[in-house]
Amino acid sequence: MTQMIYQVDSFTGTKFSGNPAGVCVMDDAASVKWMQNIASEMNLSETAFLFAKDDEYNLRWFTPTVEVELCGHATLAAAHILWKKGFHSRAQKIRFHTLSGLLTAEWVDGWIKLDFPSEPPRATSAPPGLLEGLGRKAVYVGKNESRYLVEIESEEAVRNLSPDMAGLVSAGAGRLIVTARADSAKYDFVSRFFAPGIGIDEDPVTGSAHCCLGPYWKDRLGKTKLVAYQASKRGGELKVYVVGDRVHIFGQAVTVFEAQLE
């Protein structure tokens, strides 16, 4: 059987921006070792592996070094490929069974809508070394189950960050969201996401981080519908709607290439 793999730029409508993800649509389950080897070979922040079961899909995500429990941009990429390559009708919602439970994707007016769990932060003290590793003072420090969130003084400060990655890992902040209110009226907030603890110094555009950012900025700004920009070198745009204990994340995607695995 021929096994195809795709590379997709997520949270963008333009190639060579947004966040690249690998997508491997399989006929059946594969071994963890094989999936990890393919993800390492792709050398992207995440590669998605999925197979169909009764019109639904089992979905897993791997970085070059580890499996992760939740990934937004690779889920967006997977939905994009399922529709574009004819695996699934665009008129039908896609249901993914994952380590984070049931996730869905829908096509809405030219955008892919992901339905993800809300993961709000809780205010906490910065652990020793975090702010030193970041090189900035904090307006707010919070944490959810998997990552820290730090608000700093301005969009300019977010864009100019150059963290000490080893220092962040030593401080126990191997997954860190840094955010600020946006300067432009086009966006409500900006962010960057650093994950040296799982082998990714900086993720270009991180859907799952907005499960934390959405509820945080909802409370800060008093808005349930937000527009966000992740200010990495590649950059990406998201719409983030907070609906009860769920976060609806909207993005676009474009295929860069497809290849056959030998």
N, C-alpha and C positions, 0 to 999 in steps of 0.2 A: 504494500500500500504506500502511495506517495503521501508524505507528511509535509504540509505547507506551514510556513510561519510568516507572519506579517509584522511590519514595523509601522506604527501609527503615531503621528503627533497629536496629542490631546490638549484640550482647552485652547484651541486655536483653529482658525480656518485657513491658515497659511503654513505651507511646509517650512520646515527648519526653524520653527518657533514652538512655543508650548512645551509639553513634556513628552518625549518619545517613550513608547511602551512596545514590548513584544507581545504578540498574540498568537497562540498555538491552539487551534481547534482540533481536538483529537476524536478518534472514533470511540475510545474507551479510556478508562483510567490508566495512568502511567506510574512508574515508580518514582518515589521522591528523589532518588539519586539521579535518574534521567532528567527530571524536570530541573533540578538544581544545576546539573551540568549544562543544560541548554541555556538557562538563565545566566550562568557564568559566561558562556560563550557569547551571548547577545550583549552582555556587559552594559545593560540599561538599568535604570533605577528599579524597574519591575518588569517582569514578563508574566503574562496571564496564561494559564493553562485551563482549558475547559472542554467538557464533553456533554452531549445531550443525553437526557434521560426523561422520557415521557413529556416532551415539549418544554422541559425546563433544563437547566444547566448546572452542573457542578463546576465551581470556579475556585482556583487557587492562584496565589501570587507569590513570586519568588524574586528577591533581589539577587545580585551576583553571589551573595554569601548565605542568605537565610530566607526561610519562608516567613511571610508577614500575614497578620490577621485581617488587615483592611487596606485596600488601595483604591483610590478614586480614579486616577487617570488611566490605569490599566483596565478598570471596569468599563470606563467610557470607551476605551479603544476596543475592548471585546465586543461591546454592543454595536459599535460602528462597523466592525468586520462582519458580525452576524447578519446585519441588515445589508451591507454593501455586497457581500459575496453570496447572498441568497440562502443562507442557512435558516433565516427566520424572517417572517413577514414584518415590514415596518409598521403595519397597522396593529400589530400585536405587542403587548407589553412583554418584556423579557424578564424571566424570574431566575435569579442566580442563587444557588445554595452555597454558602461560604462559611469560613470559620467565624464570621461576624453575623451569622444568621442569614435570613432571607433578604436579599437586595433586589431591587427592580430597576429597569431602565425603560423609558418611554421616549418616543419621538414626538416633540412638541414644537411646532412652528419653526423647524430648521435647527432646533437645539435638541441635544440628548439630555433628558432629565433623569438623574439618579436619585433614588430614595434611600437615604442612609440614616443610621442612628445618630441622634444628637449625643455629643460627648463634651459637655460643658466643663470648663476648668473650675477648680476651687482655689480660692486665694491661699497662698502659702508663702513661706519665707524662701528666699533664694538660697540654695545650698552653697556652702563655701566654694568659691572658685567659679561659679556660674557667670556672674556679672563681670568678673575679671577676664574670663575667657571670651565673653562677648565684647568687652571693651566699652560698655555703655552703662549708664544709670537706668534704672527701671521706673516706669510710671506704675506698673502693675506686674506681679509675678503670680502665676497660677499653674495648676497641674491637673490633668485628668489621669486616666489609668495608664496611658502610654507615653505622654509627652508633656514637656513644660511649655507654657505660653508666657512670653514677656512682651508687654507693651512698652515702647520707648517713645521719645519725645516727638519725632517727626518722620514724615515719609523720606525726607532727605537722609536722615540718620539710618533708616532701614536700608535704603539703596546703597549706602556707603559702607555697610558692615563688612568687616573682614575678620571673622572670629578665629580664635585659636582652637582648632578642632580637637587636638589632644587635651587641651584644658577643659573643654566641654565634656568630653568623655570622662576625664578624671573627676569632674564635679558631679557625675551621675546624670548629666543632661545630654545624653547621646541622641535624643530626639527633641528638637527645640524649634518652636514657632516664635518668630519675632514679628511684631506688627505695630502699626501706627495708623492714625486717621489719615485719609488721603488728602493731598493738597488740591487735587482737581475735583471739580463738581461731577465729573464723569463716574468717579468711584467713591464708595463709602470708606473703604480701608484698603491698605496694602499689607503685604506680608512677605516673608521669606521663610524657608524651612530647611533646617540643617539636621542631618541624621548620621553623623559619623559613627554612632554606636551600632548601626546596621550596615556599615560600609558605603554610605552615601554622604559625602561632605555636604553637598547642597542638592536638593531635589528641585528641578526647574518649576514645576507647578503641581501642587499636592492637593488632590480632591479631599482626601481623608482629613487633612489638617483643618478643612473648613467645617467639619463636624464639630470642632472645638471653636473655631473663629466665628462661625455663624451665631451660636447662642451668646458668645461673649459680646460681639458688637451689637446684637439685638438689644441686650440690656444697656450697653453704653450709649447707643444712639436712639433707642426707642423705636426701632424699625424691624419689621419681620421680613421685609424684602430688601436685599442688599446686593450691591454690585462690587466685586472685588477684583484686585489685580495682584498677582504674585510677581514681585519685582526682581526675579532672577535675571541672569544675562539673556536667557531665551524669552522669558516673560509669558504670561497667560492670563486670560480673562475668564471669570466665572460669575454666574448669577447664583445667589445663595438665599433660599427662602427657608425660614425656620417655621415649622408647622408642628406644634406640640413637642413630642419627644423625637421627632424626625427632622432631618435637614434635607431639603431638596436642592441638589447641586446641578446646575445647568452648564453644559459646555458643548463645544464643537470639536470635530476631529477630522483629520485628513490622512489618507494612506500615503506613506513614503515609498515603500517597496514591499514586494512579496517574494519569497524564496522557497526552494524545495530542499528539505533536509535530506542529506545522503545517509 
